[in-house]
């Protein structure tokens, strides 16, 4: 994903191994990036490029005239199954393969508008109807989408426009008498129903731009840092003799306080871990859903109504505006290179896009720096102590002729300010001296191959300077002279090497589980990869004091705990103490980031390494005490006479148990609830005989039982099991962790559906408190919690004594496909709302 596909990577590593030793030494001892690039690129042969070309052709990124009909038919199958989201995605795939102003394009847009209508996305439905008409929707079918347009307008409360559409529709009936006996009655019935929903709002996805603007406005930094862009005045940029650049607290910081809010300087959507479409598929057209089908390739907004590039089927956007900006800034160069960029990997793609955004002139200015010798003097070492020496912000110190003089910190301008610009990006460390020779060779050959393609295309689409706003887009022109490809190659090589230590995974929360699931389950997924110059200044800790979240391409860093003045602001690079043991963390950090972590979590854990984390512990079958030892485990209780047992035996039992849990989870996904409960209950009994009560698998089983009982409507049992899962999550991740917030959110849903009002209100408050430490006020789960609380607080007092017989009117909460809405319904005495 980050690096090239396995076939190309293996090919290049074999090529490296076959090189004469003298050539390997020349590349290994090269003193500048320019030398590495030139020596490596001279070894790229025509047969190498031919092999790469064959791999690239495996990705069907062009437009296929036969694909729209295929995807339309597949979408129709989903539509008939009432899987409107799946239908919309398949219709979008058809749109991406259609040429402008064709019947294929109009029919795919019209079909997608029908799916969007059933999902309640009326504004987007209207846009698709207009697109269908713009691209030549057949006249014989016009009444169909005009009726849908009228229904959307009524649903949105735009009655005047609805009347006009109805009037136009009636005129069409006159021209087509065969429709006159059917559609008017359908229209009247629909209008009567829809007028009752005039006040209904668009789904959360529909209002994303407004919600995003409000989110960023409300979450804006209160006092922006004068010397560190996109940062709070509560933090400062410093230089530590051991660690290099770092961020420290300039005042006491409270949990939840906003510290950094930074837009990515450059980002690339993660295509996912899918193989090329022709591998192992019955059809050459892929029906699998990827990030590229659901998110804008520029701003990362979630959308079911993508707007495709006119030149390729891969790049898709949320709007015509995003498409136009992407085209002017970089996609006009990237468009014909889609298959090659997917083959070369995200890091190579980011390196190219970064240089395209900056422009040739700015890249050319830094070439002298790229020719400097590789040096160890600028290496930033990891944290050693939590307290750091605070130096002048934006300035470092060095000794000259016995005097201390101030020097600008790398990345800062002449005034000592560090900003989100190319100067800051360029000064992120590539760690060239730490990368292996074969890795540098691989990166250089990838960049060389890309440069050959750019050179073949004469680089006609590369802008001469960075375009920074929409008014400049119209004035952008193609440069007359082709820049030196070597300049681009050396710059891209530096950026590709930088990314291993400085790329930021941009994540989102995706809901998982079967459709219609009562209790929300979710997982964090990697959506894109970006470069954030300010956030890159944060050093690592396996137990950080900050949390990061993303809205669109904007990253937000919040304090997850109290931070004292003078303490360092710390971020987790991935290996977190709650997810892996100290040995595994140390190995990952050493191999990717080139340092030995000495954070307090690692130091503390190293002293009790033999015991292992509690969420991986085994327990004694006789007394339940934790087992201790290495290869042979014994009960930790001195009074217990239980005999010793080998670790391998217990690990084997654990693997068998995990297999049984997976079987139960599949039964749960397939809706076989009773069988899932039976299987999970057996797993729970087995787990209790040899796993510690806080073992991760114990929590996983309890969570599965909670979801199964919730689906069966047994809210009390569901809550009991989820509370057991919560105990495991708290031990592993901490009481204020974002994982704990997600679990509390699920528990609140269960109490809400079970009409346990006091418990629901208490859990909602706890969930809000935890999630607010990590997310902004417009986070989906926080918004949903507030709606649940509002529903519960609006309820009339519950009478004391026996339950009231018969139906009762309450405000109940329902989770829609892409948002949340509150709806008044009649519930039976033991009824429940589906979330």
N, C-alpha and C positions, 0 to 999 in steps of 0.2 A: 504494500500500500504506500508507505512512505518512500521506500526504495523501489527499484524496478521489479517487474514481474520475475518470478523465480527462473524462468527459462533464459531470460536475458542476463540476469545476475549470474547464473551458473556458467553461461557462455563466456562472460567477461572474466570470471575468476579462473576458468580453464585457460583462457588466453593469457592471463597474467602468469599462471604457473608454467606455461610453455615458453615464456620469454627468456632469452639468455640472461644469465646472472648479471652481466655488465649493464644491461638495459634496466633491470630491476633496481640495481644500485643507483643508476643515474636518476631514476624517478624518486627513489627513496631518500636520496640525499639532496634533492633539489632545494634551493634556498628560497625560492619565491613561488607564489601561486602561478605566476606567468610561466615559469619554467616547467612546473608540473603539468600545466595545461598544454603547453606546446609540445613537450616530449610525449605526452600520452596521445594527443590528437594525431600526431604524426604516425601512430601505430594503427589508426582506424582504417581498415582496408575495405574495398568495395564488397567483398563477400560478407564482412561484418554488417554493413549497412543493409545488404540484401536479406540477411537473417532477421535483422530488426524489422525490416519492412514487412516480412511475412508474419511476424508476431503482431505487428500493429494492425494488419488487415483483419485479424481475428475479432476486432472490435467494430461492430457495425454502427459507425457514427455518421454515416451519410444518410441521405434520404432515399427510401426504397418505395417506388410507386405502388408496389403490391401490398405493402404493410398496412396502409390505412384500413382497407377492407377487412383484413385479418383482425386487427385490433378492435374494429367496430363490432365485428361479430362476437369476439371474446367478451367485449364490454357488455353486449346485449345479454349474454348468458348470465353475467354477474347481476345485471339489472333485473332480470327475471327472478333471480334468487333473492332480490331485495338487498343485495350487497352493493349499495349505492357508492360507497367510497371506493371499493374495488373497481366498479364500473367506471367511475370518473377517472381513475388512474389509467385504465386501459384506453379510454377515449383520448386521454392526453397523449398517450404513446402514439395513437393514430394521428393526432394533430401534429406531433413533432416530425412525422414522416411525410406530411402533406405539403404540397406546394401552394403558395398563395393564390387566391382567386380561382380555386378549383372546387368542384363538387365534393371531393373528398374532404377538403378543409372545412367546408360549410356543414357537411353532415356530421363530422366528428364534433364540431363545436355545438351543434344543435343537440346531439345525443348527450354530450356532457352537461349541457344546460338542464336537461331533464333530471340527471343524477343530482346535480347541485340543488335543484328545486326540492327534491325529496329530502335532501340533507338540511334544508332550511337556509341555504346560503343564497338568499334572494338577490342581493346586490351583484354577486359574482355571476349568478344565473343570467341576470339582465345583460351583463357584459358579454357573456357567451352568445346570447341571442343576437346582440348587435354584431358580433363577429361573424356569426353564421350568415346574417343578412349581407354584411359587407363582402364576404367571400363568395356570394352568389348562391344562396340557399334556393333550391328549386321553388318556383312560383306555386306549384301544385300543393306544396307542403306548408306554405306561408301561414295559413290559418292556425295550424298546429302550434307554431312557436309564438304567434300573436296572442293566442289564448293563454299560453304559459307566461308571456310577458304581462298580460293583464292581471293574472293571478299574483305574480310577484309584486306588482305595483300596489294592488289592494293589500297584500300582506305587509307591505312597507308603509301603508297609510298615505300613499301618493295618489289620492283618489282622482284628482283632476287629470293626471296623466293616464290613469286607468280608464277613465271615461273616454278619453280621446282614442286610446288603443281599442276599446270596445267598439267605438264608432267606426274606426278603420276596419275592424274585423267584420262588422255587419255589412259594410260596403263590399267586402270580399265575398260574403255569402251570396250577395246578389249576383256576382259574376260566376259563382260556382253553386248552382241550385242543388246539386247532390248533397252538399254539406248542410244545407239549410234545415233539414229535418232532424239532424242529430246534434250539431254543436251548440245551437242556442240553448237547448235545455241543459246540456252539460255546463255551459257557461253560467247559467242562472244558478244552478245548484252550487257550483264552486264559488261564485260571488257571495251567495248567502252565507256559506261557511267561512269564507275568508274575511268578510267584513267584521266578524266577531274577533278577528286577530289583528285589527288595524294597528294596535299599539305594540305588536310583537317586534322585537328588535332583531338585528342581524346577529349571527353567532359571533363568538369571540374572535374566531379567525377572520371574519369579515371586517371587523373594526380594528384590525391589527395596527394599521398606520396611526390611527388616532390613539389607540391604547398605548402603542410604543412611544408616541410623542409625550403622552401624559406620564407614562412610566419614567421616562428619562427626565422629564421636567420635575416631577415630584422627588425623584431620587438624585437630583443634581447635587453636586458637591456644594456644601454651604459656603465654604471659603476656599477658593482654588489657590493652590500653591503658586507663588510668584516665580519660583525657581525650578519647578518640576511640573510640567504640563499634565493635565488630566489627573492630578493628585490632590488630596486634601492638604490643608495647611498643617494637619496634625503629623505629617511625616516629612522627612528630609533625606536628601541624597548625600551619602557620605562615602569616604574611602577608608577601608580598613587595611592595615599593613599585610594581613594574611589573606583576607577574602576579596580584596579589591572593592569594587562598587557595591553598595548595599543601601537599603532603605531602613531608617530607624524612626521611632516615635519621638516627636519633638515635644509632646505633651501626653498626659495620661489619656488613653483611648478606651472607650466603653465597648462592650460586646454589641455587635450589630452596626457599629459606626462605619459609614462609607469612607473608604480610603483611596481607592483608585477607580476611575471610570474611563475606560480607554477604548476607542474604536480601533479595530485591527488596521495596521498600515497596509497589509495585504492578507488575503485569505483565499483558500481554494476548497471547494466542497469536496468532502470525502466520498468517493464513488461507492465505497463498501468493499467487502472482501469477496465479491462474486467473480468467478472466472469469466473469460470471454464467452459471448453468447453461443458460439458454435460448439462449445465443449459439453458433450453429454446431453444435448437437448434434442427433442423430437423435431422442433421447428427452429428455423434460423432466427425467428423473431422471439424475443424474450418477454415473457409475461410476468416475470418476477418484479417485485416492487423494491426500488432502491432509494437512497437519499436523493438521487438526481431526479426522481419522479415526484418528490414531495416538497422540495425546498428550492427556493430561488438560487440560481448559481452565482448571483452577485451579492444580494443582501441577506440571504439565508432565511427569508421569511417562509413559513410553511404555507403551502397553497395546493389545492387540488385542481386549479385552473391555470396551468403553466402556459406561458407564451414562449414558443420555441424560436430559436434562431432560424432565419430563412435559408441559411447555407448548410446547416448540419442538423442532425436529429438528437445530438447529445446535450447541447447547451440549452437550458430552459430557464425562464425567468417569471417573476410574479406579475410583471407589468411591462407595457411597451417602454416605459421610462427606464426601467432597469435594463432592459434589452439594449436600448440605445446607448446608455452610459457605458455598459460593458463593451459594446461594439467599438465605441470611440476610444476607450481607454486601453483595451487589450484584446478583445475577442476577434477583431478583424485580422489579427496576426495568428491567434490560436485556432481559429475556426477550421482551417484545412489540416491542422496538426492534431486533431482530437485523438485518433487512435494511437499516434506516437506518444502523446502526453500520458495517456492511460497506461501505456507500456512502460514508460520511463519512471512513473511514480509521482507522488504528490510533491516530494521535495524538489525534483527537477521542474515540475510545473510551477511551483511557487517562485523558484529562482528566475524563471522566464518572466512570469507576470510582474515580479518586483522590478525587473529592469525595464519592462515596458511601461509601467506606471511612472517610473522616475524619468525616463527619457534619455536619449543618447548623450546630451550635453552634460547632464549631471553625472552620468556614469563616467564619461571621458575625463571629468575633472579629478576623479579619485584614482585614476589609473596609476599615478606615481606612488600612491600608498600601497596599491596592490603589488608593486614591484619591490617593496621593502622585504628584507630577509625575515624568514620565519623566526619568531623569538618566543622565549618562555616568559618574558618579563611581565606580560599583561595577563597572565593566567589568574582567574579568580578562584580561590580555594573555597571549600565549603565552610560552613559555620563551625566554630569550635566552642565559643562561649556565647551566651545569649546577650551579654552586654558588649557593646562596641564603642570604640573611641570616636566621638563625633568631631569631624573636621569641618572646615568651612564648606558650606553647601555650594556645589557646583565647581569647587576648586580643590585641587590636591596640593600636596607639598613635596618639594624636593630640595636637596641641599646643593648649593653652588658656591664655591669659594668660601665655605664655612658659614654661609648665610642661608636661611630658609626662605625660599621663594615660592609663590603660589603659581600653580600651573593648572590649566583647564582640565577637568575630568573628561576622559574620552567620551564623546557623544554630546558634550555640552557645546553651546556656541561661545563666541568670544566674551559674552556677558555672563557666562557661567550658568545659563539656563539649559535644561535638558528637555527636549520637546519630542513629540511624535513626528519625526521627520526622517529623511534618508540618512542624514548624518548620524543619527542615533542608531538606525538599523545597521549601517555600515560598521559601526564600532562595536557591535555585538561580536563576541569572540568566536572565531571559527575553530579554535583548538587544533590548528593544522598539524602541530607537532605531535598531538596525541592520537590522531587517526592512523590506522594501520596503512602501510603503503598500498596494499591491494584495495582498500576502501577508497583511497584518494584516486587510484587508477580507475576504479569503477565509476566514481562520480565524474572524473574528467572525461572519460569515454562517453558517458551519457550526455554530458554537456556538448561534447564535440559533435556527436551525432545530431543533436538538436540544432547546433549552429550550421551544420551542413545543409539541413533542411531550410533554415532561415536564409542561408546564402542562396540556395537554389530559387527561393521565392523572391530574391533581391531585396528582402526586408522592406517591401514597399509600404507596409502598414505600421512601421514603428514611428511613434511620435517623437518630435525633436525635444519636447520638454513635457513635464508632467502637467496634465490638465486637472485643475482643481475644482472647477465648478461647472454647472450645466450651461452657463452662458458661453463658456469657452468651447463647449463641445461642437457647436455649430461652426465655430471659426477654425477648428482643427483641420490641418491640411497634411497631406502626405509629403514628407521631405523629398527633395529632388535628388540628394546625394545619399548613397548607401553607406552607412557607417562601417568601420572596420569590425569584422566579425570577431576578431580576437579580443577586442575590448569587451564585447558582450560575453564571450566565453569565460574570460578571467573573472569578470564580475559575477556571473552565474555560478561559477565553481566556488567562489568564496561564500556565496549565499547558501549553496547546497550544503557545504560543510558546516556553516553556522547553524543550520536547522536542527541538527541532531541534538544540540544542547539548548536551543533557543526557541524552537517551534512550540506553540501552545495548542494543545488539543481543545477544540471548541465543542462543547457538549450540549445536549438537550435531554430533557426527560420525555421518554416515550412510554405511553401506556401499553401494557401487554395483557395477555390473557384472552379468553374467548369473548366474542362479541356479546354485548348485553350483560356482561359480568356485573354483579351487584357491588362487589368490593373492588376498588381500583387497585391494580398492581402496576408497577412501573419499573423502568430501568434506565440508567444513564447510558446514552449512546454517544459515540463520537460523530459529530456532524461535519466538522471541517477542521482545517489546520490553518493557523494564522500566526502572524508576527506582531507582537505587542511590545514596542521598545521599552515602555515604562515597567510593565509587568515583568519583563525579562530581567530587571534589576533585582528582583526578589530572590533571595537564596532559599535553599531547600531545608525543610525539616520533615522528619517522618511523623511528627505530631505538630502540625503548623498552628499558628494563631490566627489564620485568616481562612476565608472560604471564597471561592470564585463561582460566579454564575454568569450566564450569557443571555442577552436579548439581541436578536439579529446578530450583527457583527461586533457588538459592544460587550466588553468584558467588565464585570463589576467585582471589585475586591472589597470584602467586608471583614471587620474584626470578628472572629468567632469566639473570642474570650477577651478578658481585660488585658491590655498591654500597657505596661508602665513606661513612663518617659525614659528614653535612652535605650529601651529594648529594641531588638531588631524585628522588623516585619518579615514574617516567614511564610513560605508557600510550599506546598507539597508537589514535587515533580512527578508523582505517580506512585512510587513505592511507599505506601502509608502503613503505619504500624498496625492498623486495624485490618489490613488486607493480607499481610504476609509477615513472616518471621524476620528477625534481624539478619540472618545469614543470607536469605534470598534478597532482601532489600539492599544489603551491602553489595551483593554481586551485580544487581541490576544498575545501581547507581555508578558503580566502578566501570562497568562496560559501556554505558551510554553517556555518562557525564564526567567520567575520568576523575572521580574523587572518592575518598573513603569518608563516609558520613560519620560525624562525631557528635550528632545532635543528642540531647539528653535522653530521648527515647532509646536510641541505639546503645548509649552507654549504660543505661539502667538495665535494658534487656540482655545485654551481653553478660551481665553478672548472674542472671538466672536463666541462661540460655537452655540449660538441660531440661528445665521444667516444661518449656514450651508454652505457647499462649493457651489461655483457659478455653478458648473456643475450638481447640484441637485436642483437648485432654480426654484420656480414658478414665473410667472409674472402676473401682473394685466391685465385682459381682456380688460379694457377700455383704459388705458394709456401706458401699457407695462412696468411699473416700477416693481421692484422686490417686491414680497409679503413677509411680515414679521410676525413673531409670532410663537407660539408653536402649540397648538391644533387648534386654530382659527387664520387664516391668514388675514392680512389687507394690503392694498396697502401702499407701502412705501412713496408715494408722498402725501404730505399734501394737495395739491390742488385737489386731485382726490376724488370723492364722491362715488366710487365703494364700495358696501357693503362687509362685511366680508364673508369669506367662510371657511369651515372646511378643515383641512389638509386631513382628511380621504377621503373627496369627491375628492380632487385633486389627491391623491394617487390612488384612484380607476380609475379615468380618465387616469392616466399615465399607469396603468397596462393594460387597454383596448387598449391604443395606442401601447404599446410594443407588444401585441399580434398581432395587425394589421401589425406591422413592421416585425414580424417573418413570417407572411404569405407572405408578399411582398418579403422577402429574399428567401423564398422557390421558388417563381415564378422566381426570378432571377437565382437561381441555376439550375432550370429546363429549362432555356432558353426562358421563356415566357416574353420577354423583354417589350413589349407594356403594358401588364397587370401589370407588376412589376412597371413600371413608373407611370401608373395611380394610383395604390394603394399607392405608396410612395408619390406621389404628394398630395393625400388626407391626408395622415399622416402628411405631412409637414404643410398643412393648419391648421389642428387640433392642431398640436404642437405649432404653432405661437400664438394660442389663450390663452394658459395658461402656457407655458414653457418659461423660460428665454432663451435668444438667445444663450447663451453659455452652455445650458444644454446638457448632454452627449447624450441623445436620439435625440436631434436636429442634433448633429454631425453624429450620426449613420444613420439617414435618409438621410442626405446630402451625406454621403459616398456611400450609396446604389444607390442614383440617379446618382452619378458620374460614378459608375461602369456600370449602365444600359445604360446611354447615350454613354459611351465609347464603349460598345458592339454594339450599334447602329451606331457608327461612327460619332456621333455628338460631336466632340472634344471640341467645344466652350462651350456648355452647361455642358459637363462633367467637364471641368476645373472650371467653375463658381461654381458648387456644391461642388467640392473637396476643393476649396479655403474657402468655408464656413465651411466645416468640419475641415480644418486646424486651423481656429480661435478657435474652441472648443478644439482641441488637444493642442494648445499653452496655453490656459488658464488653462487647467487641468494638463498638464505635463511639461510645460515650453518651451521656445523657443529653448533651446539647448538639449532637452531630446531626447532619442533614439526613442521614439514614434513619435516625430516631424520629425526626420530623415526619418523614414519609410514613413510618409505621404508625405514629400517633394519628396521622391523617386517616389511615385505613380504619383504625379503631374508632375514630369519631364517626366515620360512615356507618359502621356496624351499630353503634349506640343510637345513631340518628334513625336508622331503619328499624331498629328494635323499639323505638319510642321510649328509650331510657333517657329522659330529658336531663336530669341532673348530671348523670355520667357523661352524656354527650356534650353538654355545655362545659364541663370541667376539662374534658379531653380536647375539645376545640380550642380552649384557651391555652392549654399546654402546647398543642401542635402549632398554634400561631406564634407563640413565644419562641419556639425552637426554629421554625422555618424562617422567621423574620431575621434571624441572625445570619442567614445564608442567602436569602432571596429578597427581592424588592416587594413592595406592597401589591404589585400587579401580577405576582406569580399565580399561576393557575390554581394551585392547591390552596393558597391563602385566600384567593377570591372565593373559592368553593366553600371553604370553612366559614367565611363571613356570611355567605348566603344561607348555609345551614343554621348558623347562630341566629340570623334574622328570622328564619322560619320558626325556630323553637321559641324565641322570645315573643313572637306574635301569637302564640297559642293561648287559649283561655286557660284559667287554672284547672288542673286535673282534679276531679272530685275524689274525695276520700271514700274508701269502701270498695265494694265490688265493682268490677269493670263495667262501664256503661255499655248496654246492649245496643245493637244496631249500628248503622253507619254514623260517622261523625265527620264534620268538615274541618280540615286542617290545611295549613300551607305545607306542601311537601316539596322536596328538592329533587330535581331530576337532572342528571348529567347527560348532555347531548353529545353528538358526534364530535364537535369541536369546541364546545364551550359549556356554559352552565346557565340554566334558567330556572326560575322559581315559578311554579304553576299551582293554581288552586284546584284540588281534586277531592273527590269523595273517597274515603278509605273505609274499608270494613274494620271491625274492631281489632283484628290482628293483621291488617294489611301492611304493606311495605312499599316504599318507593324504590324503583330501580335506578341505580346511579350510573 
